[in-house]
Amino acid sequence: MKSDSRLSDLRAMSEDQLDQEVLNLKKEQFNLRFQRATGQLENTARVRVVRRDIARVKTLACAKKASSGRVPKPAPTPVAK
């Protein structure tokens, strides 16, 4: 299966490579949005696939950071007065 091989490839990547992959996917998502806005987008399903790939890569990156002990700190919540 294509998705299984893609997932195993992503799991083999380092944290830096995963961050770079997120940047590449975000650039592709940006270009797809522009193509849709100008009416040049032929494969509309690609928008959905890229959005899910971004989530998949971010999930793997977060899991790798958590397993290595480098968990990002959550944003502080505002205190109501």
C-alpha positions as a Markdown table, in Angstrom:
| # | Residue | x | y | z |
|---|---|---|---|---|
| 1 | Met | 0.0 | 0.0 | 0.0 |
| 2 | Lys | 1.1 | 3.5 | -0.8 |
| 3 | Ser | 0.1 | 5.1 | 2.5 |
| 4 | Asp | 1.9 | 2.4 | 4.5 |
| 5 | Ser | 5.1 | 3.0 | 2.8 |
| 6 | Arg | 4.7 | 6.7 | 3.1 |
| 7 | Leu | 4.1 | 6.4 | 6.8 |
| 8 | Ser | 7.1 | 4.1 | 7.3 |
| 9 | Asp | 9.2 | 6.7 | 5.4 |
| 10 | Leu | 8.0 | 9.4 | 7.7 |
| 11 | Arg | 8.7 | 7.4 | 10.8 |
| 12 | Ala | 12.3 | 6.9 | 9.6 |
| 13 | Met | 12.9 | 10.7 | 9.4 |
| 14 | Ser | 14.6 | 12.8 | 12.0 |
| 15 | Glu | 12.8 | 15.6 | 13.8 |
| 16 | Asp | 14.5 | 18.2 | 11.6 |
| 17 | Gln | 13.5 | 16.3 | 8.4 |
| 18 | Leu | 9.9 | 16.2 | 9.7 |
| 19 | Asp | 9.9 | 19.9 | 10.3 |
| 20 | Gln | 11.2 | 20.4 | 6.8 |
| 21 | Glu | 8.5 | 18.1 | 5.4 |
| 22 | Val | 5.9 | 20.2 | 7.2 |
| 23 | Leu | 7.3 | 23.4 | 5.5 |
| 24 | Asn | 7.2 | 21.7 | 2.1 |
| 25 | Leu | 3.6 | 20.6 | 2.6 |
| 26 | Lys | 2.5 | 24.0 | 3.8 |
| 27 | Lys | 4.1 | 25.6 | 0.7 |
| 28 | Glu | 2.2 | 23.1 | -1.5 |
| 29 | Gln | -1.0 | 23.8 | 0.4 |
| 30 | Phe | -0.5 | 27.6 | -0.2 |
| 31 | Asn | 0.0 | 26.9 | -4.0 |
| 32 | Leu | -3.1 | 24.8 | -4.1 |
| 33 | Arg | -5.1 | 27.5 | -2.5 |
| 34 | Phe | -3.9 | 30.0 | -5.1 |
| 35 | Gln | -4.7 | 27.6 | -7.9 |
| 36 | Arg | -8.2 | 27.0 | -6.5 |
| 37 | Ala | -8.8 | 30.8 | -6.2 |
| 38 | Thr | -7.7 | 31.4 | -9.8 |
| 39 | Gly | -9.6 | 28.4 | -11.2 |
| 40 | Gln | -6.5 | 26.5 | -12.2 |
| 41 | Leu | -6.8 | 23.6 | -9.8 |
| 42 | Glu | -7.5 | 20.4 | -11.6 |
| 43 | Asn | -7.1 | 17.8 | -8.8 |
| 44 | Thr | -9.4 | 19.2 | -6.0 |
| 45 | Ala | -8.8 | 16.1 | -3.8 |
| 46 | Arg | -5.1 | 17.0 | -3.5 |
| 47 | Val | -6.1 | 19.8 | -1.1 |
| 48 | Arg | -7.6 | 17.3 | 1.3 |
| 49 | Val | -4.7 | 14.9 | 1.0 |
| 50 | Val | -2.1 | 17.6 | 1.7 |
| 51 | Arg | -4.1 | 18.9 | 4.7 |
| 52 | Arg | -4.1 | 15.4 | 6.2 |
| 53 | Asp | -0.4 | 14.8 | 5.4 |
| 54 | Ile | 0.4 | 18.0 | 7.4 |
| 55 | Ala | -1.5 | 16.7 | 10.4 |
| 56 | Arg | 0.1 | 13.3 | 10.0 |
| 57 | Val | 3.7 | 14.7 | 9.9 |
| 58 | Lys | 3.0 | 17.1 | 12.8 |
| 59 | Thr | 1.6 | 14.2 | 14.9 |
| 60 | Leu | 4.7 | 12.1 | 14.2 |
| 61 | Ala | 7.0 | 15.1 | 15.0 |
| 62 | Cys | 5.3 | 15.7 | 18.3 |
| 63 | Ala | 5.5 | 12.0 | 19.2 |
| 64 | Lys | 9.2 | 12.0 | 18.4 |
| 65 | Lys | 9.8 | 15.1 | 20.5 |
| 66 | Ala | 7.9 | 13.6 | 23.4 |
| 67 | Ser | 9.8 | 10.3 | 23.3 |
| 68 | Ser | 13.1 | 12.2 | 23.2 |
| 69 | Gly | 12.0 | 14.3 | 26.2 |
| 70 | Arg | 11.7 | 17.5 | 24.3 |
| 71 | Val | 8.0 | 18.3 | 24.8 |
| 72 | Pro | 7.1 | 21.8 | 23.6 |
| 73 | Lys | 5.5 | 23.9 | 26.4 |
| 74 | Pro | 1.9 | 24.7 | 25.9 |
| 75 | Ala | 0.9 | 28.3 | 25.4 |
| 76 | Pro | -0.1 | 30.1 | 28.7 |
| 77 | Thr | -3.8 | 30.4 | 29.3 |
| 78 | Pro | -5.0 | 33.9 | 30.1 |
| 79 | Val | -6.3 | 34.3 | 33.6 |
| 80 | Ala | -9.8 | 35.8 | 34.0 |
| 81 | Lys | -10.0 | 38.8 | 36.3 |
